[in-house]
Amino acid sequence: MKQNRTPVLALCGALLLAGTAPVGALSGDQEAACGSILCLVGGSGVSECTPYLNRYFAITAPNPTELFERRLDFLNQCPASDIPSDVRPMIARYGASCQPATLVDRLNAQIRACETRNPDDLETCRPSGDEWQVCASFYAHGYTIYEAPELHEACEMVRDTDGYLVERCAYAWTEAGAQAPDLDSADRGGVGQRSGVRPTQWDGRER
């Protein structure tokens, strides 16, 4: 469970109450930058964040280094003095790619791509549960109120085409706290119905 949510939630509350400080007292790129900071660390699912996030994601560049620099320059336009010095660089580097929905989509796409490459050896596609750690510094930061995603697994023993018993599994990532997917109905290699969903939860702490 993430700690120290109160300061960020208070700031987000100020953002989402129209006309109140800190964002409501600003305008133009200063307002957009402050709104982007608050929304990227904890408000991606809030409708009032949409214009701020659209403004941030509209920043593009021909390569990752320049993209980081452009996004950091934009975030630095927020004049708030109570934001820790490492927050803006952290957001510029991870704020887009590590949003919960974006990270979950990428992790699930990796599983599907592996299964496509290895249809006869799905064991090689078994996630370790640590794949989300590419975003560990984002989720572990005290200013970020998101939780790390959760990995779900469903396995059963089935007979392969040669009659041998083998374990076949299905996997899926979800955002923290989201309903577990229906892996029972997954079809891996013609196995059919699955049973025994065993969710494995990850608490977001680096190990």
C-alpha positions as CSV (number, residue, x, y, z in Angstrom):
1,M,0.0,0.0,0.0
2,K,1.4,3.4,-1.0
3,Q,2.0,5.8,1.9
4,N,2.0,9.6,2.0
5,R,-1.0,10.1,-0.2
6,T,-2.5,13.0,1.7
7,P,-0.3,15.9,0.2
8,V,-0.9,14.7,-3.4
9,L,-4.6,14.1,-2.9
10,A,-4.9,17.6,-1.4
11,L,-3.2,19.1,-4.4
12,C,-5.4,17.1,-6.8
13,G,-8.4,18.3,-4.9
14,A,-7.3,21.9,-5.4
15,L,-6.8,21.2,-9.1
16,L,-10.2,19.6,-9.6
17,L,-12.2,22.4,-7.8
18,A,-12.6,25.0,-10.6
19,G,-11.2,28.4,-9.8
20,T,-9.2,27.3,-6.8
21,A,-5.4,27.4,-6.2
22,P,-3.0,26.3,-7.3
23,V,-4.0,25.6,-10.9
24,G,-7.0,27.8,-11.0
25,A,-4.9,30.9,-10.2
26,L,-2.7,30.3,-13.2
27,S,-3.3,30.4,-16.9
28,G,-1.8,29.3,-20.2
29,D,1.2,26.9,-20.1
30,Q,1.8,27.5,-16.4
31,E,-1.7,26.1,-15.6
32,A,-1.3,23.3,-18.2
33,A,2.1,22.3,-16.7
34,C,0.9,22.3,-13.1
35,G,-2.3,20.4,-14.1
36,S,-0.2,17.9,-16.0
37,I,2.0,17.2,-13.0
38,L,-0.9,16.6,-10.7
39,C,-2.8,14.4,-13.2
40,L,0.2,12.3,-14.2
41,V,1.1,11.3,-10.6
42,G,-2.5,10.3,-9.7
43,G,-5.4,11.6,-11.7
44,S,-5.3,9.8,-15.1
45,G,-8.8,8.5,-14.6
46,V,-10.4,11.8,-13.6
47,S,-12.3,13.6,-16.4
48,E,-11.1,17.0,-15.4
49,C,-7.5,15.9,-16.1
50,T,-8.3,15.2,-19.8
51,P,-7.2,18.6,-21.2
52,Y,-4.0,18.7,-19.1
53,L,-3.1,15.1,-20.2
54,N,-3.9,15.9,-23.8
55,R,-1.6,18.9,-23.7
56,Y,1.2,16.9,-22.2
57,F,0.9,13.9,-24.6
58,A,0.8,16.3,-27.5
59,I,4.5,17.0,-26.9
60,T,6.5,14.9,-29.3
61,A,10.1,14.6,-30.5
62,P,12.1,12.5,-32.9
63,N,14.0,10.6,-30.2
64,P,13.6,9.7,-26.5
65,T,16.3,12.1,-25.3
66,E,14.7,15.1,-27.0
67,L,11.3,14.0,-25.9
68,F,12.4,13.9,-22.3
69,E,14.0,17.4,-22.6
70,R,10.9,18.9,-24.2
71,R,8.5,17.4,-21.6
72,L,10.8,18.5,-18.8
73,D,10.9,22.1,-20.2
74,F,7.1,22.1,-20.3
75,L,6.7,20.8,-16.7
76,N,9.3,23.3,-15.5
77,Q,6.8,26.1,-16.4
78,C,4.7,25.2,-13.4
79,P,5.8,27.7,-10.7
80,A,4.8,25.6,-7.7
81,S,7.6,25.7,-5.2
82,D,6.4,22.9,-3.0
83,I,7.0,20.2,-5.6
84,P,10.2,18.1,-4.8
85,S,13.0,18.7,-7.2
86,D,13.0,15.1,-8.5
87,V,9.3,15.0,-9.4
88,R,9.4,16.9,-12.7
89,P,12.3,14.8,-14.2
90,M,10.7,11.6,-12.9
91,I,7.4,12.5,-14.7
92,A,9.2,13.6,-17.9
93,R,10.9,10.2,-18.0
94,Y,8.1,7.9,-16.8
95,G,4.9,9.8,-16.6
96,A,3.6,8.8,-20.0
97,S,4.8,5.3,-20.5
98,C,4.1,4.2,-16.9
99,Q,0.5,5.3,-16.6
100,P,-1.3,2.3,-15.2
101,A,-3.5,1.6,-18.3
102,T,-0.5,2.1,-20.6
103,L,1.8,-0.2,-18.6
104,V,-0.8,-2.9,-18.4
105,D,-1.5,-2.8,-22.1
106,R,2.2,-3.1,-22.8
107,L,2.7,-6.0,-20.4
108,N,-0.2,-7.9,-21.8
109,A,1.0,-7.2,-25.4
110,Q,4.4,-8.7,-24.4
111,I,2.7,-11.9,-23.3
112,R,0.6,-12.2,-26.5
113,A,3.6,-11.5,-28.7
114,C,5.7,-14.2,-26.9
115,E,2.9,-16.7,-27.2
116,T,2.6,-16.0,-31.0
117,R,6.4,-16.6,-31.3
118,N,6.3,-19.7,-29.2
119,P,3.0,-21.5,-29.8
120,D,4.4,-24.9,-28.9
121,D,6.4,-23.8,-25.9
122,L,4.3,-21.5,-23.8
123,E,6.4,-22.1,-20.7
124,T,8.9,-19.7,-22.1
125,C,6.2,-17.0,-21.9
126,R,5.5,-17.4,-18.2
127,P,5.9,-13.9,-16.7
128,S,8.2,-13.5,-13.7
129,G,5.9,-10.9,-12.1
130,D,8.8,-8.4,-12.2
131,E,8.2,-7.1,-15.7
132,W,6.4,-4.0,-14.3
133,Q,9.7,-3.0,-12.6
134,V,10.7,-0.9,-15.6
135,C,8.4,1.6,-13.9
136,A,9.4,0.8,-10.3
137,S,10.9,4.3,-9.7
138,F,7.6,5.9,-10.8
139,Y,5.3,3.7,-8.6
140,A,7.7,3.8,-5.6
141,H,8.0,7.5,-5.5
142,G,6.3,9.1,-2.5
143,Y,4.6,11.7,-4.8
144,T,2.9,9.1,-7.0
145,I,-0.3,7.6,-5.7
146,Y,-0.7,4.8,-8.3
147,E,-0.2,1.2,-7.3
148,A,1.8,-1.3,-9.3
149,P,-0.2,-3.6,-11.6
150,E,-1.2,-7.1,-10.6
151,L,-0.4,-10.4,-12.5
152,H,-3.1,-13.1,-12.6
153,E,-2.5,-16.7,-13.5
154,A,-4.7,-19.7,-14.3
155,C,-3.3,-23.2,-14.8
156,E,-4.5,-26.7,-15.2
157,M,-3.1,-30.1,-16.1
158,V,-4.1,-31.3,-19.5
159,R,-3.0,-34.1,-21.9
160,D,-1.0,-33.0,-24.9
161,T,-1.3,-34.6,-28.4
162,D,1.1,-37.4,-27.3
163,G,-1.1,-38.2,-24.2
164,Y,1.3,-36.8,-21.7
165,L,0.0,-34.6,-18.8
166,V,1.4,-31.1,-19.1
167,E,0.6,-27.9,-17.3
168,R,-0.9,-25.2,-19.4
169,C,-1.3,-21.6,-18.0
170,A,-2.9,-18.3,-19.0
171,Y,-1.7,-15.0,-17.7
172,A,-2.9,-11.4,-17.7
173,W,-2.0,-8.2,-16.0
174,T,-4.6,-5.7,-14.6
175,E,-4.4,-2.4,-12.9
176,A,-4.1,-2.6,-9.2
177,G,-7.5,-3.3,-7.6
178,A,-9.2,-4.1,-10.9
179,Q,-11.4,-7.2,-11.2
180,A,-9.4,-10.3,-12.1
181,P,-9.8,-11.3,-15.8
182,D,-11.8,-14.4,-16.8
183,L,-8.8,-16.6,-17.5
184,D,-11.0,-19.7,-17.2
185,S,-12.2,-19.1,-20.7
186,A,-8.8,-18.5,-22.2
187,D,-7.7,-20.9,-25.0
188,R,-4.0,-21.8,-25.2
189,G,-3.0,-24.3,-27.8
190,G,-6.4,-25.9,-28.1
191,V,-6.5,-26.7,-24.4
192,G,-10.0,-25.2,-23.9
193,Q,-11.4,-24.4,-20.5
194,R,-9.2,-23.4,-17.6
195,S,-9.7,-23.8,-13.9
196,G,-8.1,-22.7,-10.7
197,V,-7.5,-19.0,-11.1
198,R,-4.7,-18.0,-8.7
199,P,-4.2,-14.2,-8.6
200,T,-0.7,-13.2,-7.7
201,Q,-0.5,-9.6,-6.3
202,W,2.5,-7.3,-6.4
203,D,2.6,-4.5,-3.9
204,G,4.8,-2.1,-5.9
205,R,7.8,-2.2,-3.7
206,E,11.2,-2.8,-5.2
207,R,12.9,-6.0,-4.2
